[in-house]
Amino acid sequence: MNDGDSEANIAYYCLHKLHILPSQFLNLDDEEKAFVIASIKIKIENDKKKEKEMKRKSRSKKR
């Protein structure tokens, strides 16, 4: 995620991607927050891998 306050970045992601208000995220207990954060990190990693694979495939088709 972007630099800065990681909890704020997670709350931003929750708002835009999950449609969860930042206040709702911030009011979760620590275990729920940890689960949401871990899930978001896994999603972002998987999205990056898929994007990298698509770029690789598009480059190989151009040749």
C-alpha positions as CSV (number, residue, x, y, z in Angstrom):
1,M,0.0,0.0,0.0
2,N,1.0,3.6,-0.2
3,D,3.4,5.2,2.4
4,G,1.9,6.7,5.5
5,D,-0.4,5.5,8.2
6,S,-1.1,1.9,7.3
7,E,-4.3,1.8,9.2
8,A,-5.6,4.8,7.3
9,N,-4.6,3.1,4.0
10,I,-6.5,0.0,5.0
11,A,-9.5,2.1,6.0
12,Y,-9.3,3.8,2.6
13,Y,-9.2,0.4,0.8
14,C,-12.2,-0.7,2.9
15,L,-14.2,2.4,1.9
16,H,-13.5,2.2,-1.8
17,K,-13.3,-1.5,-2.5
18,L,-15.4,-3.1,0.3
19,H,-17.8,-0.2,0.8
20,I,-17.1,-0.3,4.6
21,L,-17.0,3.1,6.3
22,P,-13.7,3.8,7.9
23,S,-15.4,4.2,11.3
24,Q,-16.8,0.7,10.9
25,F,-13.4,-0.7,10.2
26,L,-11.8,1.3,13.0
27,N,-14.4,0.0,15.4
28,L,-13.7,-3.7,14.7
29,D,-12.0,-5.6,17.5
30,D,-8.2,-6.3,17.0
31,E,-8.7,-9.9,15.7
32,E,-11.3,-8.8,13.1
33,K,-9.1,-5.9,12.0
34,A,-6.1,-8.3,11.7
35,F,-8.2,-10.7,9.5
36,V,-9.4,-7.8,7.2
37,I,-5.8,-6.5,6.9
38,A,-4.4,-9.9,6.1
39,S,-7.2,-10.6,3.6
40,I,-6.5,-7.2,1.8
41,K,-2.8,-7.9,1.7
42,I,-3.4,-11.3,0.1
43,K,-5.8,-9.8,-2.4
44,I,-3.3,-7.1,-3.4
45,E,-0.5,-9.6,-3.8
46,N,-2.7,-11.8,-6.0
47,D,-3.8,-8.9,-8.1
48,K,-0.2,-7.8,-8.6
49,K,0.7,-11.4,-9.7
50,K,-2.2,-11.5,-12.1
51,E,-1.3,-8.1,-13.6
52,K,2.3,-9.2,-14.0
53,E,1.3,-12.4,-15.7
54,M,-1.1,-10.6,-18.1
55,K,1.7,-8.1,-19.0
56,R,4.1,-11.1,-19.6
57,K,1.5,-12.8,-21.9
58,S,0.7,-9.6,-23.8
59,R,4.4,-9.0,-24.5
60,S,4.9,-12.6,-25.7
61,K,1.9,-12.2,-28.1
62,K,3.4,-9.1,-29.7
63,R,6.5,-11.1,-30.8
